[in-house]
Each structure stands twice: as C-alpha cells, then as structure tokens.
Amino acid sequence: MKSASVEQMADRVAALMGDRLGVRGRTLGDKLRRGGARLPRKIRAEAELLNRAIAEAGNPVLRTRMDHTRVAAAFDACMRHLRPIGGRQRWRNRILDLAAQVAFITLATGLLLLATLVWRGFL
C-alpha cells in the first residue's frame, strides 16, 4: 500500500462525510474536528486511525511500520457506515414516507370531522 492509496482512502471517507453528514472542510482531519461527533464512537475511532495513517504515510520510516491491514479495515468500516443508500432503498423510503403522510392527514381530518359533529350536536 502506497502513501497515495492511504490519502485516496482518506479523501474518499472525507468526501462521503461531506455528502452524507454535511460536514465542511478540506481534509479528513478538518471534517473530523467539525463533525466527528455525528459519527458513532467506533466509526470515529476508525476515521481517526485513518487520519493518523496519512501522517505516518508521509514519513518513510513510519510508512514501513504501518499496519496496512488495520488501515484497510478502518477504511472498510468507515465506508460501510457512510456508503450511500441504494436507489431501490431510497425509492422505498419515499413511498413509505408518503404513505405515512397520507395516513396522518386522513386521521387528523377524521378526528376534526368527528369533533365538529360532536360540537354541533349531531353525535
């Protein structure tokens, strides 16, 4: 694993944090400082490990000592948490939201009609 690939991993995680969480910043470190609290504790720890790996990748001695499998596992954990929802799931969520809205409006209208009938003395 080269230092560029570690940087690419960090850039990908930073881009997903920006897209999914709305966190602004240029680097992964900036985004972790601004919006890291929005991540679960374990995922934040993995992202911080990935951020430290960027600094280690810049030093040739530390690059050889870096646990590449651990960095790859941290990247995978971050990607699993931040990956975008698929099109089918997004479509299903929209339909369920619409159905819930219609059910709420129907219930509210029915209760309002029932209250009006009771108030007018028809029931």
N, C-alpha and C positions, 0 to 999 in steps of 0.2 A: 504494500500500500504506500503510495507516494504522498508527499505533503499536499499536492494539488488535490488528490482524491479526498483527503480529510477536509480540506477547505470547501470542496464541492459538496460534501455531505453537510457541512455546517451551513453553507449557503442555501441548500435545499430545505433544511429544517427552518432556517430563518425566514425563507420565503413562505413556507406553509404557516408559520406563526403569524406572519403579516396577513395572509389571506384568511385564515380560519379564526384568529383571535383579534385581528385589527390592531396589532401592535406595530408601532412605527419604530424605525431605527435602521441603521445601515448594516450592522453586523449582528451575529448571533448574541454576542455579549451585550450589545445595546438593547436588543429585544428582550433578553432575559432580565435585565435590570428594570425595564419599563413594564413588562407584562408577564414576568415569570410567575407571579402569584396566581395567575389564571390557570396555570398548569397544575396537575396533580403532583404531589410531592415526589413520587418515584420518577415521573417523566421529567420534572425539573432537574432532578439529580442527574439523570441521563444526559439531558441537554447541557448541563454544566460540565459534565465529563467531556462531552464533545467539544465544548468551548475551550477547555484546558488542553485538549489534544491539538487544537490549532496552534497554540503557543509552543507546545512541545514539538510539533512538526517543523517549526521554523529553526530549531536547533538540531544540528546533525547528530550530536551525541544522544540527546533525548529521543530523537526520532527512532534510533535503533533500539532503545529500551521500551518504546511504547508498546502496549498490549493491543495489537491490531484487532484481535478477535473481540476484545472488550469494547473497543471503539465502534466496531461494526454492529455489535449487539446494542449499544446505546443508540446508534443511528436507526436501527430497525425498530426499537421501542418507540422512539420519537415519531417515526413515520407511521407506525400503526396507530398511534394516538391522533396524529394530526392529518392523516390522509383524508382527502375529500370524500364525501358521501357519493355513492354511485348515482347515476341518473334514475334508475328504477326506484331506489330508496327515496330519493328526493321527490319523485312523482307521487309515490305512495304517501309520503308525509303531507304533501299539498292536498291530496284528496281527503285524508283523514282530518286535516285542519278545516277544510271546507265543510265536511260533514258535521264536525263539532260546532262550527259557527251556525249552521242551519238548525241544528238541534237546539242550541241555546236560544236562538231567535224565536223558534216555534214555541218553546217552553215559556219564554218571557211574554210572548203575545197571548198565549193561552191563559197564563196567570193574570195578566192585565184584563183580559176579557171576563174571566171569572170574577175578579174583584169588582169590575164595573157592574156586572149583573147582580152581585150581592148588594152593592151600594144602592142600585136603583130599585131593589126590592123584587126582582124577578126570580130570585132563588132564595 
